[in-house]
Amino acid sequence: MKPIISDKQPKPIELEQGKTYAWCSCGQSTSQPFCDGSHAGTAFSPKIFKAEETKTAYMCMCKHSENPVFCDGTHKTLD
């Protein structure tokens, strides 16, 4: 099962150091790039991570990054 591509561009997000986030891995969330529980009943689960520093991060929206939760440019290779 492949995730739904929610966008083919990364989304800049202001992360706060020490704060925990839940990144959507299924692509179905209406709160992109974060999880809203839409994965329920699927094989997907959110990727939980804690921000190491306060910064603007470019979050993966295509859900195919080799470095989830962050964009690695994979969206440029998707049809």
N, C-alpha and C positions, 0 to 999 in steps of 0.2 A: 504494500500500500504506500503510495506516494502522497506527500503533503500537498495541499492546495497552495498555489502561488498567489499570495495576497497582493504582491506588487513586484515589479521588476526593477525597483530602485530601493536603495537602503533608506531607512528613516532615521534622521538625527534625533537623538534623545539625550536630554540632560540627566546623567546618572549622578546620584549622591553617594559619596563614600560611605561604606558600611551598610547601606540600604540593600535589602534583599528584593529581588525581582523574579517574576515567573514569565519567561519568554514563551510565546506560543510556538509550538513545533508543528501543529497540524495545518495552520493557515486558515482555520475557520473562525477564529475569534473576531468579534466586532470591536475589540479593544486593542487592535494591532499596534505594536508588535507584542503586546502582552496577553497572557492567557485570561480567558473569561469562563473557562470550563466547557467550551464548545466541543472539546475532544471526547467528552463522556461517551462511552460505548464504542470507542475506536481503540486502535493499538497505540495511539499517540499519548504522550504525557508532556507537561511543560518542562522546560529546562530551567531549573532554579539556580540562580547565581547571586552572589553578593558583589556589589561594585567595590573595586579595590581603590578607586579614587574618584573624586568629583570631576567630571569631564563630559564633553559631548562625545557620545559614541554613535557609530553608524550601525544600526541594528539590521540584521538580515530580514528581509520581507519576502524573499522567494522561498525560504525554508529549505534550501538545498545547500547552504554554505558548508564547507568542510570545517569551518570554525564557528559552529553555532555558539553563540547568539549573534555574533558579529558578521557583518558583510565581508566576504572575501572576493567579490566580483563574479561569483558563479552565475548570477542573474544574467550576465552578458552572454552566456552560452546556452541559455534555455530558449526553446521555441515557444 
